[in-house]
Amino acid sequence: MKYLKKYSVFNEDQFDVDPNDPVNVKKSKENLDSVDGNIKEYNKLKPNIDSIYKTAKTDDEINKKIDDLLGKDKVNPYITNYLTVANDERKFKTMLDDMAANKLKIDEYKDLISQSDNEDQKKLMTSTITNLNSKILNTSSSISKLKIDVEKRKKDISNSTSNNLKEIEDDIKDITKTAK
């Protein structure tokens, strides 16, 4: 039965702040309410954010839809961090698509060079291939950096969440001690 009481603290929708509560308990309850609300909002809006990033064609369209969804004040730290990661993943995908398109163009130009008899066209196409190869190299290095950055950010979000959960556990312990 002892554990059921502790579980009921988790199960509460909100932690009512009692005027007779000590200062640390009031702070803990307010923090729990805030974090709980942020997590619920994040879980509720995450599928919508994913959908926006998958279906929108332009960055302006994404920004407009995100502003419509969240409003101008994006104060939820979970959502803010997720928006950054989702945006970077979109950039990553766009870079990969551009790199693949450039590789296809290079193959087309190589085929055209092999079929062409005009030396001026061959030189022009060869310089175009060189430019496309340099773009691919630049994009490849950018992709590597972005991939590392996205993975680091995901790890930071995970660590932040773990730390928040630990703080919540400590707050619940404080609340349970005073409830006895």
Backbone torsions as a table, in degrees:
resi	resn	phi	psi	omega
1	MET	NA	-29.4	-179.5
2	LYS	-58.2	-41.4	-177.3
3	TYR	-73.0	-28.7	178.2
4	LEU	-64.5	-35.8	177.6
5	LYS	-64.4	-42.2	-180.0
6	LYS	-66.4	-37.1	178.8
7	TYR	-66.2	-34.9	-179.3
8	SER	-63.6	-27.8	175.5
9	VAL	-64.2	-40.2	177.3
10	PHE	-67.3	-34.4	-172.2
11	ASN	-78.8	-13.3	-179.4
12	GLU	-65.8	143.3	177.7
13	ASP	-72.4	-42.9	177.2
14	GLN	-139.3	151.5	177.5
15	PHE	-96.1	108.4	-178.0
16	ASP	-70.8	127.5	178.6
17	VAL	-85.2	120.1	179.5
18	ASP	-94.4	137.0	179.5
19	PRO	-58.6	-23.8	-179.9
20	ASN	-85.6	-3.9	179.9
21	ASP	-67.2	143.6	173.5
22	PRO	-65.0	162.3	-174.6
23	VAL	-59.3	-43.4	-178.5
24	ASN	-66.7	-32.5	178.5
25	VAL	-71.7	-40.6	176.6
26	LYS	-59.8	-45.9	-179.8
27	LYS	-62.3	-42.7	180.0
28	SER	-62.4	-44.7	180.0
29	LYS	-64.7	-41.7	178.7
30	GLU	-65.0	-40.7	178.3
31	ASN	-64.1	-43.7	178.6
32	LEU	-61.4	-43.2	177.9
33	ASP	-60.5	-44.6	-178.3
34	SER	-64.5	-49.8	-179.0
35	VAL	-64.4	-42.8	179.4
36	ASP	-61.0	-43.5	178.7
37	GLY	-64.3	-41.6	178.7
38	ASN	-63.6	-42.5	-179.8
39	ILE	-66.4	-42.7	178.5
40	LYS	-62.8	-42.7	178.9
41	GLU	-63.8	-43.0	178.7
42	TYR	-59.3	-49.2	-179.6
43	ASN	-63.2	-33.8	-179.8
44	LYS	-72.4	-41.0	-173.1
45	LEU	-92.2	-16.1	-176.8
46	LYS	-56.8	-46.6	178.2
47	PRO	-61.6	-36.1	178.0
48	ASN	-65.9	-40.2	179.1
49	ILE	-65.1	-44.0	177.6
50	ASP	-58.3	-43.6	179.9
51	SER	-62.6	-42.3	179.3
52	ILE	-61.8	-46.5	-178.5
53	TYR	-67.8	-27.1	179.8
54	LYS	-82.7	-32.1	-173.1
55	THR	-98.3	-26.0	-176.1
56	ALA	-71.2	144.5	-177.8
57	LYS	-91.0	-36.7	-175.0
58	THR	-123.4	163.3	178.0
59	ASP	-66.4	-36.0	178.1
60	ASP	-63.1	-40.1	178.2
61	GLU	-64.7	-40.2	178.0
62	ILE	-62.9	-49.6	-178.9
63	ASN	-59.5	-41.4	-179.9
64	LYS	-64.6	-45.5	-178.6
65	LYS	-67.7	-38.4	178.0
66	ILE	-65.5	-42.8	177.7
67	ASP	-63.1	-38.6	177.1
68	ASP	-65.5	-37.5	-178.2
69	LEU	-73.3	-45.1	-172.6
70	LEU	-101.8	-18.9	-171.3
71	GLY	85.6	178.1	-177.0
72	LYS	-75.1	-27.1	-177.3
73	ASP	-94.5	99.3	177.9
74	LYS	-97.2	82.6	-174.1
75	VAL	-99.9	-8.8	179.8
76	ASN	-75.1	116.2	-175.5
77	PRO	-65.0	-31.2	178.9
78	TYR	-66.7	-44.3	-179.9
79	ILE	-68.7	-41.6	179.7
80	THR	-60.2	-46.4	177.9
81	ASN	-63.7	-39.9	-179.2
82	TYR	-67.9	-36.9	178.0
83	LEU	-62.0	-39.8	178.7
84	THR	-64.0	-45.4	179.6
85	VAL	-65.7	-44.0	179.8
86	ALA	-62.2	-39.7	178.7
87	ASN	-65.2	-42.8	179.3
88	ASP	-67.2	-36.7	176.8
89	GLU	-66.0	-34.9	175.7
90	ARG	-65.6	-43.4	176.8
91	LYS	-61.1	-41.7	178.9
92	PHE	-58.5	-47.3	-179.6
93	LYS	-65.1	-40.8	178.9
94	THR	-63.1	-42.0	178.5
95	MET	-63.3	-41.1	178.0
96	LEU	-63.4	-41.4	178.8
97	ASP	-64.3	-42.2	178.3
98	ASP	-63.6	-41.2	-179.9
99	MET	-64.2	-41.8	178.2
100	ALA	-64.9	-40.4	178.3
101	ALA	-64.1	-39.9	178.3
102	ASN	-66.2	-37.4	177.0
103	LYS	-63.6	-39.1	177.2
104	LEU	-65.0	-40.6	178.0
105	LYS	-62.3	-40.3	178.6
106	ILE	-61.3	-44.6	178.8
107	ASP	-61.5	-40.9	178.3
108	GLU	-63.2	-45.4	179.2
109	TYR	-63.8	-37.8	177.8
110	LYS	-63.6	-40.9	176.5
111	ASP	-63.7	-42.4	179.3
112	LEU	-65.4	-37.2	178.4
113	ILE	-63.0	-43.5	-178.7
114	SER	-66.8	-25.4	-178.8
115	GLN	-93.1	-16.5	-173.6
116	SER	-87.2	146.7	175.6
117	ASP	-106.2	-14.1	-176.9
118	ASN	-82.1	119.8	-177.4
119	GLU	-67.8	-35.2	179.5
120	ASP	-64.8	-41.2	177.7
121	GLN	-66.1	-39.5	178.7
122	LYS	-62.0	-42.7	178.9
123	LYS	-64.3	-42.4	179.6
124	LEU	-63.3	-44.6	180.0
125	MET	-68.3	-36.0	177.8
126	THR	-64.8	-41.1	177.4
127	SER	-67.2	-35.7	176.5
128	THR	-64.5	-41.3	177.6
129	ILE	-61.7	-41.6	178.6
130	THR	-62.0	-43.2	177.7
131	ASN	-63.0	-43.0	179.6
132	LEU	-65.5	-39.1	177.2
133	ASN	-63.0	-40.0	178.0
134	SER	-66.8	-37.5	175.5
135	LYS	-61.9	-42.0	180.0
136	ILE	-62.7	-42.6	179.0
137	LEU	-63.5	-43.7	178.3
138	ASN	-63.5	-43.7	179.4
139	THR	-64.3	-39.6	179.8
140	SER	-61.9	-43.5	179.0
141	SER	-68.6	-37.2	177.2
142	SER	-64.6	-39.3	178.6
143	ILE	-62.7	-43.6	179.7
144	SER	-60.5	-45.8	179.6
145	LYS	-64.2	-43.3	-178.6
146	LEU	-66.0	-38.9	179.1
147	LYS	-62.7	-44.1	177.7
148	ILE	-62.5	-42.5	-179.5
149	ASP	-64.0	-43.5	179.9
150	VAL	-64.3	-43.4	178.8
151	GLU	-63.3	-39.9	178.4
152	LYS	-64.0	-43.6	-180.0
153	ARG	-64.4	-39.8	177.1
154	LYS	-62.4	-41.3	178.2
155	LYS	-64.9	-41.1	177.4
156	ASP	-62.3	-41.1	178.2
157	ILE	-63.3	-42.9	179.0
158	SER	-62.6	-45.1	178.7
159	ASN	-63.8	-41.0	179.1
160	SER	-62.8	-42.6	178.5
161	THR	-63.4	-42.5	178.5
162	SER	-61.3	-43.9	178.5
163	ASN	-63.3	-39.8	178.4
164	ASN	-65.1	-40.5	178.3
165	LEU	-64.2	-38.1	177.8
166	LYS	-64.4	-42.1	177.5
167	GLU	-62.8	-38.6	178.2
168	ILE	-63.1	-43.6	178.6
169	GLU	-60.3	-42.0	178.1
170	ASP	-63.9	-41.2	178.9
171	ASP	-64.3	-39.9	178.9
172	ILE	-65.8	-37.6	176.5
173	LYS	-61.9	-41.6	178.0
174	ASP	-62.7	-43.8	-178.9
175	ILE	-65.8	-42.0	-179.0
176	THR	-66.6	-36.5	178.8
177	LYS	-63.9	-40.9	-178.6
178	THR	-77.2	-21.8	-179.7
179	ALA	-76.6	-19.7	-178.0
180	LYS	-70.6	NA	NA
